[in-house]
Amino acid sequence: MNTKTLIWIGMAVGSTLGGFIPNLWGASFLSLAGVVCSGIGGLFGIWIAYKAANSY
């Protein structure tokens, strides 16, 4: 699979999962915590996808 495709998938999955984290303490998706956690999750997903794409 193309590296660019993996990075987009990693960003989408990471930001989605990161957006769910504030729900654990009762915050909504559109709160500041939701937006921040979604951004952090997206960056983490990009990093994981980049490492996975360049590992082989």
C-alpha angles and dihedrals in degrees: 000000000000117000092231091054092050091050092051091049091048091050093049095047094042095049092046093051091043090053091057094056096080089056087071090072097034102264120136129242092253097049121108090256090052093052093045094047090047090053093047091047091050092052091047090050091051091050093049092047092048092050091047093049093050097042095086 
